[in-house]
Amino acid sequence: MLSFMGDIAAKVSTTDAMPGWVVLFVKFLLDICRNIFLDVVLLQRLLHNLLHLVACLRPCRHF
């Protein structure tokens, strides 16, 4: 088994790497997706808290 792994390592060159712009582009996309997800979660929590506040204040109205 060790000789099999040694044969594979010998055939893969050290310069066989992904271009730097691809890595930066993927990081950029992941950063944008994370920001959008956080914005959606924060908006949902804000709306939930606002609706909860309105529901709590509704019985306090005196007409």
N, C-alpha and C positions, 0 to 999 in steps of 0.2 A: 504494500500500500504506500509506503514511503517513496518508492521509486516512481510510482504513478503521479504523486503530487509534485515530485521534483521535475518530471517531464513537462507538466503543465506550466510550472513557474518559469521554466526555461524558454517557453514559446511566447509568453506574454512580455512585450517590451515595456520598459519603464516609461517611455514617452507616449504610451497608448492611454491618453487621458482625455477627459471631457473638456471642450473649450471653456475658457473662463467666462465668456459672455453668456453661455447657457446656464451656468451655475448662478450667476448674478440675476438673470432673468427669472429663474425659478424662485430664488430668494425674494425677489421683488413681488412676484405673484402671490407667494405665500404670505408676505407681509400685508398686502392689500386685502387678501381674503380674511386674515386674522382681524384686521381693523374693521372690516364690514361686519364680521360676526360679532365683535365686541359692541359695535354700535347698535346692532339689532337687539342684542341681549339687554343692553342698557335702556334702550327705548321701551322694550317690553316691560322691564321692571318699573320704569318711570310711569308708564300708563297703568300698570297694575296698582301701584301705590296711589296714584291719583284717583282711580276708580274706588279704591278702598276708602280713601279720605272722603270722597263725595258720599259714599254709602254710609259712613259713620256720621257725617254731618246732617244728613237728610232728616233723621228724627228730631233734630234740635231746632228745626224751623218752627216758628210760632206765627200763626196767621190769625 
